[in-house]
Amino acid sequence: MRLIITGGAGFIGSHIAEKALAKGWSVAVIDNLCSGRKENVPAGAEFHEVDIRDKEAVDRVFAGFKPTAVTHQAAQASVAISVREPQMDASVNIAGSLNIMTACVDNKVQRLVFASTGGAIYGEVPEGVKAGIDFNPVPISPYACSKFAVEKYLECFRQEHGLNYTVLRYANVYGPRQDPHGEAGVVAIFCNRILAGEPIKVNAKREVGDEGCIRDYVYIENVAAANIAALEGKIPDPILNVGTGHETTTQQLAEILQQKLGKTIDVSPSEKRAGDIERSLLNADRLVELLGPVVGIDQGLEETGAWFSDRLAKQS
Ligand SMILES: NC(=O)c1ccc[n+]([C@@H]2O[C@H](COP(=O)([O-])OP(=O)(O)OC[C@H]3O[C@@H](n4cnc5c(N)ncnc54)[C@H](O)[C@@H]3O)[C@@H](O)[C@H]2O)c1
């Protein structure tokens, strides 16, 4: 397997790179380092500092490396930035993705995996419901629109050019190396603040003092494993949810993390943030059927907390 990972210097892409190298695959990373870090790219992977909006540069890397498979993780990944700068969001997430898709077709890549978002695409998920891939998507941010658009382009490219693709709709991904600015950034923010003994705020789901928004937090291990399985052709479905099917409130997250990190800090209620989805929860039955059980929040936060503690110890 010769694998190109776009966004391989970021949180999720770098974990995929580690798993791919451990399998003995040849790996090349394309990343412009706008949010990723060079040191995240594991030794053994080729690194190309390239912006996916630069079609010529993308084509050069593809022509030189000759990939058999691609996983496309590079994105403008912030909902807030997409609201402020929708053109920029679309230029990276739509036009940039088209550069990757075209390069895949031109180079006869056997399989393209795309990092989409269940958290943002489904929008508000009513009480008692888990959003399956048949749940009607209501993308309410430019970020969600751009991801949904690429899903549609992929189907066009399949019909038009025979491009073989898998869309993975991630829930809120957390784990070692995660960035505080990503979709599940709250885990990183809380870890850093609890370890520093600083107070944290729980933004309201509806009213100040409630338990906060509901999210489906999925551990990075399961997300990287789903990518590897898709690249190996082990996922027959064109679209797969990558979540856990378990809901966690922000308040619960704060409590579990304090317990895991062995520190008690001041947790205070705060206002609802404009635009926050109240409840996001994915149906993960098909993922479990295909790849086995997912890591529970308790174990995942234990490992994540240990990584943040360890990093702090190394810094001081
Ligand atoms: N983290 C989550 O909870 C989550 C949830 C749903 C979907 N996703 C998607 O998963 C993918 C990876 O997210 P992540 O959390 O690892 O984010 P990340 O910011 O850590 O990684 C994204 C990487 O893409 C690179 N990048 C951004 N714009 C680029 C460009 N124009 N050209 C080349 N490289 C560029 C960044 O430098 C970074 O290394 C993204 O597509 C994101 O939308 C993430």
The ligand as an SDF file (V2000), in Angstrom:
LIG
                    3D

 44 48  0  0  0  0  0  0  0  0999 V2000
  -11.6260   16.4850   15.5240 N   0  0  0  0  0  0  0  0  0  0  0  0
  -12.9110   16.2040   15.3820 C   0  0  0  0  0  0  0  0  0  0  0  0
  -13.6390   16.0290   16.3590 O   0  0  0  0  0  0  0  0  0  0  0  0
  -13.5060   16.0620   13.9930 C   0  0  0  0  0  0  0  0  0  0  0  0
  -14.8520   15.7340   13.8820 C   0  0  0  0  0  0  0  0  0  0  0  0
  -15.4240   15.5950   12.6080 C   0  0  0  0  0  0  0  0  0  0  0  0
  -14.6340   15.7390   11.4760 C   0  0  0  0  0  0  0  0  0  0  0  0
  -13.3150   16.0720   11.6150 N   0  0  0  0  0  0  0  0  0  0  0  0
  -12.5100   16.2130   10.3830 C   0  0  0  0  0  0  0  0  0  0  0  0
  -11.3800   15.4000   10.5020 O   0  0  0  0  0  0  0  0  0  0  0  0
  -10.2660   15.9620    9.7910 C   0  0  0  0  0  0  0  0  0  0  0  0
   -9.0580   16.0670   10.6860 C   0  0  0  0  0  0  0  0  0  0  0  0
   -9.3780   16.9040   11.8010 O   0  0  0  0  0  0  0  0  0  0  0  0
   -8.3910   17.1270   13.0250 P   0  0  0  0  0  0  0  0  0  0  0  0
   -9.2150   17.1930   14.2550 O   0  0  0  0  0  0  0  0  0  0  0  0
   -7.2580   16.1790   12.9550 O   0  0  0  0  0  0  0  0  0  0  0  0
   -7.9180   18.6180   12.7190 O   0  0  0  0  0  0  0  0  0  0  0  0
   -6.4350   19.2290   12.6570 P   0  0  0  0  0  0  0  0  0  0  0  0
   -6.5940   20.6940   12.5300 O   0  0  0  0  0  0  0  0  0  0  0  0
   -5.6120   18.6980   13.7740 O   0  0  0  0  0  0  0  0  0  0  0  0
   -5.8930   18.6010   11.2910 O   0  0  0  0  0  0  0  0  0  0  0  0
   -6.1580   19.1710   10.0260 C   0  0  0  0  0  0  0  0  0  0  0  0
   -4.8440   19.2320    9.2860 C   0  0  0  0  0  0  0  0  0  0  0  0
   -5.0930   19.7680    7.9790 O   0  0  0  0  0  0  0  0  0  0  0  0
   -4.0690   20.7010    7.6760 C   0  0  0  0  0  0  0  0  0  0  0  0
   -4.6210   21.6640    6.7040 N   0  0  0  0  0  0  0  0  0  0  0  0
   -5.5940   22.5690    6.9020 C   0  0  0  0  0  0  0  0  0  0  0  0
   -5.7940   23.2930    5.8000 N   0  0  0  0  0  0  0  0  0  0  0  0
   -4.9250   22.8110    4.8560 C   0  0  0  0  0  0  0  0  0  0  0  0
   -4.6460   23.1610    3.5160 C   0  0  0  0  0  0  0  0  0  0  0  0
   -5.2790   24.1710    2.8950 N   0  0  0  0  0  0  0  0  0  0  0  0
   -3.6980   22.4610    2.8590 N   0  0  0  0  0  0  0  0  0  0  0  0
   -3.0130   21.4470    3.4690 C   0  0  0  0  0  0  0  0  0  0  0  0
   -3.2260   21.0990    4.7490 N   0  0  0  0  0  0  0  0  0  0  0  0
   -4.1760   21.7710    5.4420 C   0  0  0  0  0  0  0  0  0  0  0  0
   -3.7190   21.3510    9.0070 C   0  0  0  0  0  0  0  0  0  0  0  0
   -2.4470   21.9610    9.0550 O   0  0  0  0  0  0  0  0  0  0  0  0
   -3.8150   20.1480    9.9610 C   0  0  0  0  0  0  0  0  0  0  0  0
   -2.5780   19.4920   10.0890 O   0  0  0  0  0  0  0  0  0  0  0  0
  -10.7840   17.3100    9.2680 C   0  0  0  0  0  0  0  0  0  0  0  0
  -11.1860   17.1260    7.9300 O   0  0  0  0  0  0  0  0  0  0  0  0
  -11.9820   17.6140   10.1480 C   0  0  0  0  0  0  0  0  0  0  0  0
  -12.9180   18.4300    9.4800 O   0  0  0  0  0  0  0  0  0  0  0  0
  -12.7360   16.2300   12.8380 C   0  0  0  0  0  0  0  0  0  0  0  0
  1  2  1  0
  2  3  2  0
  2  4  1  0
  4  5  1  0
  4 44  2  0
  5  6  2  0
  6  7  1  0
  7  8  2  0
  8  9  1  0
  8 44  1  0
  9 10  1  0
  9 42  1  0
 10 11  1  0
 11 12  1  0
 11 40  1  0
 12 13  1  0
 13 14  1  0
 14 15  2  0
 14 16  1  0
 14 17  1  0
 17 18  1  0
 18 19  2  0
 18 20  1  0
 18 21  1  0
 21 22  1  0
 22 23  1  0
 23 24  1  0
 23 38  1  0
 24 25  1  0
 25 26  1  0
 25 36  1  0
 26 27  1  0
 26 35  1  0
 27 28  2  0
 28 29  1  0
 29 30  1  0
 29 35  2  0
 30 31  1  0
 30 32  2  0
 32 33  1  0
 33 34  2  0
 34 35  1  0
 36 37  1  0
 36 38  1  0
 38 39  1  0
 40 41  1  0
 40 42  1  0
 42 43  1  0
M  CHG  2   8   1  16  -1
M  END
$$$$
